[in-house]
């Protein structure tokens, strides 16, 4: 049966160049949800990656925008930079055992956090 499983190719530079809506939470170290948000994402292709324009609205009504410039590195990882984030984030895609979904893991070393986007 394992031989018949087809794992689709996931290329972030293709996936993210479409309008997307995502939802998320900020959780403290004790597992308590501190803040929830909805984000509208508009992706634009570039010669070496893509740009993500994000518009957040938080559960307390606060709005925020963020722009990520993502570059695909030769080793298959992706490096992202944003004006209001110190340092950079490095992303990779991998299979996570959660109903066979594909995840794009995006740790942000400066913030010591991670975003995991499940497809």
N, C-alpha and C positions, 0 to 999 in steps of 0.2 A: 504494500500500500504506500509506503514512503516514497517509492520510486515514481508514483503517479502524481505526487504533490508538485504543483507548479507554483513557484514563487515569482510574482511579477517583479519586473525591474522598477525600481523607484528612483527617479532622478529628481532631486529637489529643484534643480534649475528649470525643469519642465513643470513640475507639480505646482510650484508657487507662483507661476505667471498666470494665475486665474484669480478672480475675486473669491475670497474665503471669509467665513465667519467662524470664530473660535470662542470657546468659553474656558475660563480657568479660575483658579483659586490661589491665594497665597496662604501657606500653612506654616505655622511656627514650629519650633523644634519639638513641641509636645504633641503635634498633630492636630492642633486646633485651627480651624479655618478662620483667618483674620480678615480676609477681603476676597470678594468675588468680582469677576469682570467678564465683559464681552468685548471682543475686538474684531473689527473689520480690517481685513488685510488685502492690500492691492500690490501685486507683484509685477515687476517689470524686468524683462531680460536685458542683460548687458553682454558684452563680448566675452567676459570671463566669469560670469555668474548671474546674479540677479539682485534687485533692490526690493526690499519690503517696506511699504508705507503702512504703518499700523495706526488705527484710531481706536483707542480704548474708552470704554465707559464703565466705571466702577459702580458697585452696588450702593455707594454713598452719593452717587451723582457726579463725582469728579470725572473730568475728561482729560485725556492725555494723548499726545501723538508721539510716535517714535519712527525713525527711519533707519533701517539696517542696510548696509552694503555688504553683500555676501560674495565671496570669491571662491571658486572651486580650485583647490590646490592639486598639484600633480599626484599626490598620494591618495586622492579620492576623498579626503576630508574637505570640509568647507570652513572658511574663516569669515566671521562676521564682525563688523565694527559699527558702532553707533556713537553719535556725538556725546550722549549723556551717560555712557558706560565707560568706565576706566578699563583699559586693556581690550581684549577681544574674546570672542567666544569661538570655540571650535566644535563643529558638528560632524556627525557621521550617521549613516543609516545602518540599521541592523534589524534582524528578526527578533521579536520579543514574543515569548509564548503567552499570548493573550488572544485566544481565538484566531491565531494565525495572522494577526495584524502586523503591519510593518510600522516601525517606529523610527522617527528621526530624533536622535538624542542630541540635545544642544546645551552642553554644560557651559556656564559662564563663570570662568575662574575668578574674575574680579568680584562678582557678587556671591561667589560660593554657592551657587544654586544651579538648577538645571531645568530645562523645559523638555518634556518628552511629548512629541506630537504623534498621536496614533492615527494611522490611516485605516 
